[in-house]
Amino acid sequence: DAGVIQSPRHEVTEMGQEVTLRCKPISGHNSLFWYRQTMMRGLELLIYFNNNVPIDDSGMPEDRFSAKMPNASFSTLKIQPSEPRDSAVYFCASSLDSSTDTQYFGPGTRLTVL
Amino acid sequence: AQSVTQPDIHITVSEGASLELRCNYSYGATPYLFWYVQSPGQGLQLLLKYFSGDTLVQGIKGFEAEFKRSQSSFNLRKPSVHWSDAAEYFCAVGAGRGFKTIFGAGTRLFVKA
């Protein structure tokens, strides 16, 4: 069974450009999470969906960041416009039902904003 | 609000030696506790979790952890470390359904031959 799928695996873009990261959760999982990992700040939860509805977006840094989950099998995280300080590894994770179920992480997208 | 502290940023142990990684949490009730491992260039993988019951929890790859309510701790142990255990280890605490899980800052494990 495929795990969490993220694309692209690597993204290099220039400051000011729009970036879209994609995630396909494990089939049958009802919760989806977007995390950002940096050396300075560690692993940060950006947003958490349950049954396609955003439950907690308090970790979204600012209005430049937006996330959607149009259906149970797809989510996007968009940064517009991107800035160099957004450079990080972005992980998507899914769990069966709630945030206290085991979370299964994707391989991550390494974003570099020049 | 719940929080989790991993006091050690990095630890170095010799291959074959025992390992203990520390984790302290703050939460008013019995928390949901997790240990995840992250190998270089990969996402996190669950090692073990504790919700209730036996306070000594067995996980994958020969790891175990013990929940000590009196010390608010959930330390991870392994009796004999292998070179392949070199990775970053994250302790996490959850407050229950509807609440987000909080991850610690991580402890990077180095294994020397």
Contacts between the chains, C-beta under 8 A, distances in Angstrom:
chain1	res1	chain2	res2	distance
A	4	B	43	7.5
A	42	B	103	7.3
A	42	B	105	4.8
A	42	B	106	6.2
A	43	B	44	7.8
A	43	B	90	6.8
A	43	B	103	4.8
A	43	B	106	7.2
A	45	B	100	5.7
A	45	B	101	7.8
A	45	B	102	7.9
A	45	B	103	7.7
A	48	B	100	5.6
A	55	B	98	7.3
A	56	B	100	5.4
A	91	B	43	5.6
A	91	B	44	7.4
A	93	B	43	7.4
A	93	B	44	7.6
A	97	B	97	7.8
A	98	B	97	4.5
A	98	B	98	6.8
A	99	B	94	6.0
A	99	B	97	7.8
A	99	B	98	7.7
A	99	B	99	6.4
A	99	B	100	5.0
A	99	B	101	4.9
A	100	B	32	4.4
A	100	B	51	7.9
A	100	B	94	3.9
A	100	B	95	7.7
A	100	B	96	6.0
A	100	B	97	6.3
A	100	B	99	7.4
A	100	B	101	6.3
A	102	B	34	7.7
A	102	B	46	4.9
A	102	B	49	6.5
A	103	B	36	8.0
A	103	B	44	7.5
A	103	B	46	7.3
A	103	B	101	7.1
A	104	B	46	7.9
A	105	B	43	3.1
A	105	B	44	4.6
A	105	B	45	7.1
A	106	B	43	5.5
A	107	B	41	7.9
A	107	B	42	6.2
A	107	B	43	5.4
A	108	B	42	7.6
A	108	B	43	5.6
